[in-house]
Amino acid sequence: METLLMLIPVALILGLLGLVGFLWSLRSGQFDDMDGAAQRILFDDDDDAPPPPGRRQE
């Protein structure tokens, strides 16, 4: 019984910390662009690639 008196407040504090962390991440924009990273990996950016060796830049 004494362990429950200690574990219940600890569980409530940890749950409250998790909720505060989740709300902070919502406010700071962590979940704004969910599809950006998934699409960025699919498309190749040829504009940023260096020229192939042996080819002169003009």
C-alpha positions as CSV (number, residue, x, y, z in Angstrom):
1,M,0.0,0.0,0.0
2,E,2.9,2.4,0.7
3,T,4.3,1.8,-2.7
4,L,1.0,2.9,-4.3
5,L,1.2,6.1,-2.4
6,M,4.5,6.8,-4.0
7,L,3.9,5.4,-7.5
8,I,0.6,7.2,-8.2
9,P,2.1,10.7,-7.8
10,V,5.2,9.8,-9.7
11,A,3.0,8.4,-12.6
12,L,0.9,11.6,-12.6
13,I,4.0,13.8,-12.6
14,L,5.5,11.9,-15.5
15,G,2.3,12.0,-17.4
16,L,2.1,15.8,-16.9
17,L,5.7,16.2,-18.1
18,G,4.8,14.2,-21.2
19,L,1.8,16.4,-21.9
20,V,3.8,19.6,-21.4
21,G,6.5,18.3,-23.8
22,F,3.8,17.4,-26.4
23,L,2.1,20.8,-26.1
24,W,5.5,22.5,-26.4
25,S,6.3,20.6,-29.5
26,L,3.0,21.6,-31.0
27,R,3.5,25.3,-30.3
28,S,7.1,25.3,-31.6
29,G,6.0,23.9,-35.0
30,Q,7.5,20.3,-34.8
31,F,4.4,18.9,-36.6
32,D,3.9,21.5,-39.3
33,D,5.4,19.8,-42.3
34,M,4.7,16.0,-42.0
35,D,5.1,15.3,-45.8
36,G,8.1,17.4,-46.5
37,A,10.8,14.9,-45.4
38,A,9.0,12.0,-47.1
39,Q,8.9,13.9,-50.4
40,R,12.4,15.3,-50.2
41,I,14.0,11.9,-50.1
42,L,12.1,10.9,-53.3
43,F,13.1,13.8,-55.5
44,D,16.7,14.3,-56.7
45,D,18.1,17.9,-56.6
46,D,20.3,18.0,-59.8
47,D,20.8,21.8,-59.4
48,D,22.9,21.3,-56.3
49,A,25.1,18.5,-57.7
50,P,28.7,19.4,-58.7
51,P,29.6,19.1,-62.4
52,P,31.0,15.8,-63.5
53,P,34.8,15.4,-63.7
54,G,36.4,16.4,-66.9
55,R,33.7,18.9,-67.9
56,R,34.5,22.6,-67.9
57,Q,32.3,25.1,-66.2
58,E,31.3,28.0,-68.5
